[in-house]
Amino acid sequence: MKFLAAWTLTALAVVAFAAIKNDASTVDRLRQELLRLEQQLARNLADSKWTNVDEQQKYLYIIRAYKKFGNHVDELYPLNRPNYLQALDSLWLWARAQAESKGVNGLYQVFRQMQREIVDLSMPMIPKQLANFAETILRDPNASIPRSLDRIASLIVHENLFIAAYKQMSNQMCTDVQSPQQILYNLYNTVALTEIKGYTMMQFSYMILRLYNEGKNFNEEIETLKQQYEIRTSETLRAVKTAMAFAPRSVWKCDPSVHKLDETYTELKQLFQGYIVNEVDLNGDGTCKENCAYYGYTKVYGCYQNQFCSQQRRCNGKILNCEYIDSDMWICLSNRNSSRRYEYIQYENGMMYGNKNTCSRGTTKVDSWWRWLFWHCSYCFCYCDDQNTSSHRYFSLRTVKSDISNNKVITGARLKKVDQIIHIQIQEGQLLPRGGLNMSSIKWIPIDKFSTMNSNVQNGVDYHKLVWEKRALDLDDLLPPEGHLLTGIRFRMIGSRLNLEIMATPFNFSTGLLDEPEKKSFWHSNDMTDRTELKLSEPDVPIRDSENLPDSGTNQYLNFAPSDRRKDAAQSTVPFLDVQPITPSPPILIAGAGIFHKGRKGSGGFVALRLITYDFTPHLQVDLPPAPPLLETPNEIRAQRK
């Protein structure tokens, strides 16, 4: 028995340290280990040292070797581990592949149970039963593993399972919190693992039959089996790489079914609003010599004779872009605790600004008047850039980083408003070898709270204060060079515009270690200043609209601005901000991040974050002969914007 144990350890050590590509994915390395195991077992059993060894011991040697390999498989891919492929549940091709996989996995569990009974429980080992089990694995008309694997391969190669999955996800971007490429990667892992389990059982079966049928080596059958496995593996790899090359890697959140303030969205309150003010209050002389359009940039100087001005919240900042609509109007003032000033404004000429159905306080009649028969003191419709203490207009400029000194990377992110300041909050997790993450380490990092009123907190250093002249936000997707992960993120200023910046850190895929993070991390951004504006046409409050979808592009920016006059009396600042957490499920390596606008015609839309998952394509590897051409119609897939 000591002799057998030594040989087993030697064989499996060779497997474990086989010379394969260091940066291959976990499932691809597992496949290589299986192929090495096959070679090593065959070589050992053919050695002269085994000539006089009892047949029972040879059977036991094989069973132990495959049990140890099976234990390794179970460590990497536990039995009840979810496959995270719910997004494909409605795909018929995947349902057929699952049906075949269930047969393979079911027989594999019988295979593993047999190993446990013989090795762990010392139950009798009957060669005849082992041979019958091997025949079932290889040739049973209902449960044959080669037949099931061939059917799965046919679904991949001839019916383009991966392409179908890609197209399926293109039509349901919001049904799962994964990037399309991430789902394809998970699909590949599931298919490859099924192949490995199936090939393990077929390998085992021929080794058992060699021993049981003395004088018959099954060399031809084994070689055919191996060639078929090589072809299937190469074709599967080519199919998934083709699909992954076109699949977007971005993860973002669609609109929820029900919008909830500060849970799914937030807004910049009392920032830019429509404002009714008489010309007499727009100049220091208290005159009405000009017209409304004259006042493009001014302020409120007073409240003439405590007229309508005394009934509304005063604008303490700048008055902008005034316009004459009509002399007289009825105004429904909003409740005192509302961030709005008005529910609606109805002019005598019939023009309606806002929603008449939301008024709860009754209306106030507001009339312009004549002074000395010559000057008309008109009520103007202007925009107020308010400066009161209740105004929400701040973006944190402070850096947010994962704990790189403890090998942690960013795994999620969200926008969050705290004390009137918009922050980026990140989730972090510890990096593990071959793209893994320590699930128990994943947590949200507390926000670095501060007050703009503190004397040691500075505008332009700790935060940016939105004002009419500095209200723009650059829209970018930021992706560092290959081999880097996202470890930091922040807003900064480029000229008068907010701009997103990310920190990237190189890492070793094989070891799962960040590479000198304190020294080699760097900040990555898009410094382009010559951009086009994403203009919002007649923007309504976005939570009133149906689904908003990404509509911004490369090298664009947007201006925060008042909502539409007719739809909302310009009482809200749009776009709103989407504060839903972006946390891929399952957690996965994140390479980059972006900030974009999602909206629709007539909506103010939302500013939202998105994350860009790591590209695993280079790590899908196999040392096998090239397969025959896979795709006859390579143009079936068209690239999509991230």
Buried (B, 14 or more C-beta within 10 A) or exposed (E): EEEBEEBBEEBBEBBEEBEBBEBBBBBBBBBBBBBBBBEBBBEBBEEEEBEEBEEEEBBBBBBBBBBBBBEBBEEBBEEEEEBBBEBBEEBEBBEBBBEBBEBBBEBBEBBBEBBEBBBEEEEEBEBEEBBEBBBBBBEEEEBBBBBBBBBBBBBBBEEBBBBBBBBBBBEEBEBBBBBBBBBBBBBBBBBBBBBBBBBBBBBBBBBBBBBBEEEEBBEEBBEEBBEBBBBBBBBBBBBBBBBBEBBBBBBBBBBBEEBEEEEBBBBBBBBBBBBBBBBBBBBEEBEBEBBBEEBEEBBBBEBBEEBBBEEBBBBBBBBBBBBBBBBBBBBBBBEEEBBBBBBBBBBEEEBBBBBBEEBEEEBBEBEBBEEEEEBBBBBBBBBBBBBEEEBBBBBBBBBBBBBBEEBBBBBBBBBBBBEBBBBBBBBBBBBBEBBBBBEEBBEBBEBEEBEBEEEEEEEEEBBBBBBBEBBBBBBBBBBBEEBBBBBBBBBBBBEEBBBBBBBBBBBBBBBBBBBEBEEEBBBBBBEBEEBEEBEBEBBBBBBEBEEBBBBBEEEBBBBBBBBBBEBBBBBBBBBBBBBBBBBBBBBBBBBBBBBBBBBBEBBBBBBBBBBBBBBBBEBBBBBBEEBEEBBEEEEBBEEBEB
